[in-house]
């Protein structure tokens, strides 16, 4: 976490795919424990935002920080998601782990 207390920071983030501008000048700040939702029409950039935060794609411009690190850089951010509470509420036994290398393992 940075000095701001934010665990996720997107500052003036932009993303272009060839000549298509998917995001322009996005600012987003999330503190620990906050919950947010993304709403918008098809093509509004919802999936692009999530991919940027996870480091699955890099930004064309701006700065992204997750737990004080750039998620697009090798070894940037570690995530281990525990789905125990989800399994208690659902018949699904999906266990998702996202590691440093950003490989997605289903077990």
N, CA and C atoms as a LAMMPS dump frame, in Angstrom:
ITEM: TIMESTEP
0
ITEM: NUMBER OF ATOMS
321
ITEM: BOX BOUNDS ff ff ff
-5.0000000000000000e+02 5.0000000000000000e+02
-5.0000000000000000e+02 5.0000000000000000e+02
-5.0000000000000000e+02 5.0000000000000000e+02
ITEM: ATOMS id mol type element x y z
1 1 1 N 0.841 -1.17 0
2 1 2 C 0 0 0
3 1 3 C 0.888 1.234 0
4 2 1 N 0.532 2.198 -0.788
5 2 2 C 1.309 3.421 -0.861
6 2 3 C 1.022 4.342 0.308
7 3 1 N 1.647 5.496 0.301
8 3 2 C 1.461 6.476 1.367
9 3 3 C 0.043 7.025 1.397
10 4 1 N -0.689 6.887 0.32
11 4 2 C -2.056 7.413 0.242
12 4 3 C -3.068 6.512 0.929
13 5 1 N -2.703 5.269 1.212
14 5 2 C -3.64 4.312 1.775
15 5 3 C -4.465 3.594 0.725
16 6 1 N -4.233 3.905 -0.533
17 6 2 C -4.96 3.243 -1.621
18 6 3 C -4.28 1.926 -1.972
19 7 1 N -5.075 0.878 -2.205
20 7 2 C -4.478 -0.375 -2.661
21 7 3 C -4.497 -0.467 -4.181
22 8 1 N -5.392 0.283 -4.814
23 8 2 C -5.448 0.359 -6.28
24 8 3 C -5.482 1.826 -6.676
25 9 1 N -4.601 2.206 -7.585
26 9 2 C -4.578 3.577 -8.101
27 9 3 C -4.403 3.534 -9.616
28 10 1 N -5.314 4.153 -10.322
29 10 2 C -5.17 4.376 -11.752
30 10 3 C -5.179 5.881 -11.944
31 11 1 N -4.107 6.421 -12.496
32 11 2 C -3.975 7.862 -12.675
33 11 3 C -3.812 8.197 -14.154
34 12 1 N -4.815 8.894 -14.686
35 12 2 C -4.796 9.332 -16.087
36 12 3 C -4.495 8.173 -17.037
37 13 1 N -5.109 7.027 -16.773
38 13 2 C -4.846 5.813 -17.552
39 13 3 C -5.612 5.854 -18.873
40 14 1 N -4.907 5.493 -19.914
41 14 2 C -5.503 5.36 -21.236
42 14 3 C -5.109 4.035 -21.845
43 15 1 N -5.964 3.511 -22.701
44 15 2 C -5.663 2.263 -23.414
45 15 3 C -6.192 2.373 -24.826
46 16 1 N -5.295 2.094 -25.79
47 16 2 C -5.674 2.088 -27.197
48 16 3 C -5.393 0.713 -27.775
49 17 1 N -6.319 0.248 -28.617
50 17 2 C -6.128 -0.956 -29.414
51 17 3 C -6.077 -0.486 -30.855
52 18 1 N -4.9 -0.498 -31.451
53 18 2 C -4.675 0.095 -32.779
54 18 3 C -5.138 1.549 -32.742
55 19 1 N -6.159 1.887 -33.497
56 19 2 C -6.658 3.267 -33.514
57 19 3 C -7.897 3.457 -32.634
58 20 1 N -8.324 2.398 -31.956
59 20 2 C -9.528 2.484 -31.109
60 20 3 C -9.122 2.844 -29.687
61 21 1 N -9.675 3.908 -29.182
62 21 2 C -9.392 4.356 -27.822
63 21 3 C -10.41 3.709 -26.884
64 22 1 N -9.957 2.73 -26.071
65 22 2 C -10.85 2.019 -25.155
66 22 3 C -11.043 2.804 -23.859
67 23 1 N -9.995 3.457 -23.388
68 23 2 C -10.061 4.277 -22.166
69 23 3 C -9.28 5.557 -22.39
70 24 1 N -9.744 6.624 -21.752
71 24 2 C -9.043 7.899 -21.866
72 24 3 C -9.085 8.618 -20.514
73 25 1 N -7.917 8.925 -19.977
74 25 2 C -7.77 9.752 -18.769
75 25 3 C -8.594 9.24 -17.582
76 26 1 N -8.513 7.929 -17.308
77 26 2 C -9.262 7.336 -16.2
78 26 3 C -8.514 7.502 -14.887
79 27 1 N -9.194 8.004 -13.866
80 27 2 C -8.676 8.065 -12.505
81 27 3 C -9.557 7.186 -11.634
82 28 1 N -8.943 6.279 -10.862
83 28 2 C -9.675 5.385 -9.974
84 28 3 C -8.802 5.119 -8.765
85 29 1 N -9.36 5.276 -7.574
86 29 2 C -8.632 5.056 -6.329
87 29 3 C -9.482 4.198 -5.407
88 30 1 N -8.927 3.074 -4.93
89 30 2 C -9.649 2.175 -4.035
90 30 3 C -8.827 1.924 -2.783
91 31 1 N -9.474 2.045 -1.64
92 31 2 C -8.84 1.759 -0.352
93 31 3 C -9.211 0.348 0.077
94 32 1 N -8.449 -0.215 1
95 32 2 C -8.728 -1.56 1.524
96 32 3 C -10.152 -1.607 2.067
97 33 1 N -10.859 -2.657 1.727
98 33 2 C -12.221 -2.859 2.22
99 33 3 C -13.306 -2.231 1.378
100 34 1 N -12.936 -1.375 0.44
101 34 2 C -13.939 -0.76 -0.427
102 34 3 C -14.408 -1.76 -1.487
103 35 1 N -15.649 -1.612 -1.872
104 35 2 C -16.242 -2.427 -2.925
105 35 3 C -16.699 -1.477 -4.024
106 36 1 N -16.464 -1.849 -5.267
107 36 2 C -16.912 -1.003 -6.368
108 36 3 C -17.49 -1.868 -7.471
109 37 1 N -18.288 -1.27 -8.296
110 37 2 C -18.878 -1.956 -9.436
111 37 3 C -18.632 -1.16 -10.695
112 38 1 N -18.546 -1.85 -11.802
113 38 2 C -18.377 -1.208 -13.1
114 38 3 C -19.637 -1.458 -13.918
115 39 1 N -20.255 -0.394 -14.351
116 39 2 C -21.471 -0.473 -15.147
117 39 3 C -21.258 0.288 -16.437
118 40 1 N -21.809 -0.214 -17.516
119 40 2 C -21.705 0.486 -18.785
120 40 3 C -22.15 -0.408 -19.923
121 41 1 N -22.34 0.207 -21.057
122 41 2 C -22.771 -0.531 -22.248
123 41 3 C -21.613 -1.371 -22.789
124 42 1 N -21.921 -2.245 -23.742
125 42 2 C -20.881 -3.042 -24.385
126 42 3 C -19.847 -2.107 -25.005
127 43 1 N -18.58 -2.401 -24.752
128 43 2 C -17.51 -1.589 -25.31
129 43 3 C -17.159 -0.368 -24.484
130 44 1 N -17.72 -0.241 -23.285
131 44 2 C -17.451 0.942 -22.447
132 44 3 C -16.089 0.881 -21.763
133 45 1 N -15.451 -0.301 -21.709
134 45 2 C -14.12 -0.415 -21.115
135 45 3 C -14.08 -1.143 -19.782
136 46 1 N -15.174 -1.765 -19.382
137 46 2 C -15.226 -2.467 -18.091
138 46 3 C -14.187 -3.587 -18.005
139 47 1 N -14.157 -4.447 -18.992
140 47 2 C -13.211 -5.559 -18.998
141 47 3 C -11.785 -5.051 -19.121
142 48 1 N -11.582 -4.015 -19.896
143 48 2 C -10.249 -3.426 -20.044
144 48 3 C -9.734 -2.926 -18.702
145 49 1 N -10.572 -2.288 -17.907
146 49 2 C -10.165 -1.796 -16.584
147 49 3 C -9.717 -2.954 -15.699
148 50 1 N -10.494 -4.026 -15.656
149 50 2 C -10.141 -5.181 -14.825
150 50 3 C -8.837 -5.808 -15.307
151 51 1 N -8.666 -5.949 -16.617
152 51 2 C -7.428 -6.516 -17.164
153 51 3 C -6.219 -5.651 -16.821
154 52 1 N -6.382 -4.337 -16.824
155 52 2 C -5.293 -3.435 -16.45
156 52 3 C -4.929 -3.605 -14.977
157 53 1 N -5.929 -3.677 -14.113
158 53 2 C -5.679 -3.833 -12.671
159 53 3 C -4.975 -5.162 -12.39
160 54 1 N -5.355 -6.214 -13.099
161 54 2 C -4.732 -7.525 -12.901
162 54 3 C -3.376 -7.651 -13.581
163 55 1 N -3.037 -6.698 -14.437
164 55 2 C -1.762 -6.758 -15.139
165 55 3 C -1.78 -7.681 -16.336
166 56 1 N -2.966 -8.054 -16.79
167 56 2 C -3.066 -8.929 -17.962
168 56 3 C -2.749 -8.182 -19.244
169 57 1 N -2.952 -6.864 -19.226
170 57 2 C -2.565 -5.991 -20.338
171 57 3 C -1.915 -4.747 -19.736
172 58 1 N -1.153 -4.055 -20.532
173 58 2 C -0.516 -2.822 -20.077
174 58 3 C -1.273 -1.603 -20.572
175 59 1 N -1.132 -0.508 -19.86
176 59 2 C -1.77 0.744 -20.255
177 59 3 C -0.983 1.401 -21.381
178 60 1 N -1.676 2.142 -22.229
179 60 2 C -1.022 2.925 -23.275
180 60 3 C -0.475 4.226 -22.704
181 61 1 N -1.128 4.724 -21.662
182 61 2 C -0.664 5.948 -20.998
183 61 3 C -1.142 5.936 -19.552
184 62 1 N -0.542 6.775 -18.744
185 62 2 C -0.925 6.887 -17.349
186 62 3 C -0.15 5.931 -16.454
187 63 1 N -0.589 5.868 -15.195
188 63 2 C 0.104 5.078 -14.177
189 63 3 C -0.885 4.182 -13.444
190 64 1 N -0.498 2.913 -13.238
191 64 2 C -1.32 1.956 -12.497
192 64 3 C -0.49 1.409 -11.35
193 65 1 N -1.093 1.355 -10.166
194 65 2 C -0.425 0.808 -8.993
195 65 3 C -1.416 -0.063 -8.227
196 66 1 N -0.992 -1.295 -7.918
197 66 2 C -1.785 -2.209 -7.094
198 66 3 C -0.865 -2.669 -5.963
199 67 1 N -1.241 -2.381 -4.743
200 67 2 C -0.393 -2.637 -3.576
201 67 3 C 0.987 -2.004 -3.759
202 68 1 N 1.026 -0.835 -4.384
203 68 2 C 2.268 -0.094 -4.546
204 68 3 C 3.152 -0.551 -5.682
205 69 1 N 2.692 -1.508 -6.481
206 69 2 C 3.506 -2.023 -7.584
207 69 3 C 2.739 -1.945 -8.89
208 70 1 N 3.484 -1.926 -9.987
209 70 2 C 2.881 -1.947 -11.319
210 70 3 C 2.504 -3.388 -11.643
211 71 1 N 1.21 -3.687 -11.783
212 71 2 C 0.802 -5.077 -12.007
213 71 3 C 1.246 -5.655 -13.343
214 72 1 N 1.6 -4.811 -14.314
215 72 2 C 2.022 -5.299 -15.631
216 72 3 C 3.486 -5.731 -15.641
217 73 1 N 4.238 -5.369 -14.615
218 73 2 C 5.649 -5.734 -14.55
219 73 3 C 5.807 -7.146 -14.003
220 74 1 N 6.834 -7.845 -14.437
221 74 2 C 7.106 -9.213 -13.965
222 74 3 C 7.249 -9.217 -12.452
223 75 1 N 6.496 -10.061 -11.793
224 75 2 C 6.552 -10.141 -10.339
225 75 3 C 5.887 -8.969 -9.661
226 76 1 N 5.044 -8.247 -10.38
227 76 2 C 4.436 -7.043 -9.835
228 76 3 C 3.567 -7.258 -8.623
229 77 1 N 2.531 -8.046 -8.737
230 77 2 C 1.572 -8.202 -7.653
231 77 3 C 1.2 -9.674 -7.532
232 78 1 N 1.099 -10.157 -6.309
233 78 2 C 0.634 -11.523 -6.036
234 78 3 C -0.81 -11.482 -5.595
235 79 1 N -1.617 -12.348 -6.138
236 79 2 C -2.991 -12.517 -5.666
237 79 3 C -3.212 -13.988 -5.371
238 80 1 N -3.835 -14.282 -4.274
239 80 2 C -4.358 -15.619 -4.026
240 80 3 C -5.775 -15.427 -3.522
241 81 1 N -6.722 -15.854 -4.32
242 81 2 C -8.127 -15.661 -3.994
243 81 3 C -8.662 -16.944 -3.372
244 82 1 N -9.26 -16.828 -2.202
245 82 2 C -9.832 -17.97 -1.507
246 82 3 C -11.343 -17.944 -1.686
247 83 1 N -11.878 -19.023 -2.219
248 83 2 C -13.299 -19.073 -2.538
249 83 3 C -14.096 -19.891 -1.521
250 84 1 N -13.577 -20.104 -0.309
251 84 2 C -14.279 -20.931 0.678
252 84 3 C -15.698 -20.446 0.942
253 85 1 N -15.867 -19.153 1.154
254 85 2 C -17.214 -18.643 1.432
255 85 3 C -18.126 -18.811 0.216
256 86 1 N -17.57 -18.683 -0.98
257 86 2 C -18.36 -18.879 -2.191
258 86 3 C -18.832 -20.331 -2.287
259 87 1 N -17.922 -21.255 -1.984
260 87 2 C -18.273 -22.678 -2.061
261 87 3 C -19.375 -23.027 -1.077
262 88 1 N -19.395 -22.376 0.083
263 88 2 C -20.446 -22.657 1.061
264 88 3 C -21.808 -22.239 0.538
265 89 1 N -21.85 -21.206 -0.307
266 89 2 C -23.121 -20.69 -0.816
267 89 3 C -23.492 -21.307 -2.16
268 90 1 N -22.594 -22.044 -2.762
269 90 2 C -22.813 -22.518 -4.127
270 90 3 C -22.373 -23.969 -4.27
271 91 1 N -22.888 -24.639 -5.262
272 91 2 C -22.489 -26.015 -5.533
273 91 3 C -21.156 -26.06 -6.282
274 92 1 N -20.713 -24.912 -6.762
275 92 2 C -19.473 -24.859 -7.538
276 92 3 C -18.271 -25.096 -6.647
277 93 1 N -17.292 -25.826 -7.149
278 93 2 C -16.067 -26.092 -6.4
279 93 3 C -14.866 -25.425 -7.088
280 94 1 N -15.123 -24.296 -7.721
281 94 2 C -14.062 -23.594 -8.435
282 94 3 C -13.108 -22.929 -7.448
283 95 1 N -11.85 -23.159 -7.614
284 95 2 C -10.838 -22.528 -6.774
285 95 3 C -9.869 -21.814 -7.711
286 96 1 N -9.844 -20.51 -7.637
287 96 2 C -9.051 -19.708 -8.564
288 96 3 C -7.854 -19.122 -7.844
289 97 1 N -6.702 -19.294 -8.451
290 97 2 C -5.488 -18.686 -7.901
291 97 3 C -4.761 -17.97 -9.028
292 98 1 N -4.386 -16.749 -8.765
293 98 2 C -3.613 -15.992 -9.739
294 98 3 C -2.256 -15.713 -9.099
295 99 1 N -1.205 -16.195 -9.71
296 99 2 C 0.132 -16.12 -9.133
297 99 3 C 0.957 -15.021 -9.794
298 100 1 N 2.186 -14.861 -9.341
299 100 2 C 3.091 -13.84 -9.866
300 100 3 C 3.155 -13.848 -11.385
301 101 1 N 3.208 -15.018 -11.944
302 101 2 C 3.348 -15.125 -13.398
303 101 3 C 2.047 -14.849 -14.118
304 102 1 N 0.978 -14.635 -13.341
305 102 2 C -0.353 -14.347 -13.865
306 102 3 C -0.949 -15.514 -14.641
307 103 1 N -0.422 -16.714 -14.376
308 103 2 C -1.056 -17.911 -14.926
309 103 3 C -2.294 -18.185 -14.099
310 104 1 N -3.346 -18.579 -14.736
311 104 2 C -4.578 -18.894 -14.026
312 104 3 C -4.663 -20.414 -13.918
313 105 1 N -4.746 -20.884 -12.682
314 105 2 C -4.821 -22.319 -12.425
315 105 3 C -6.204 -22.65 -11.907
316 106 1 N -6.863 -23.597 -12.519
317 106 2 C -8.146 -24.065 -12.044
318 106 3 C -7.946 -25.43 -11.401
319 107 1 N -8.382 -25.563 -10.172
320 107 2 C -8.248 -26.844 -9.487
321 107 3 C -9.515 -27.219 -8.783
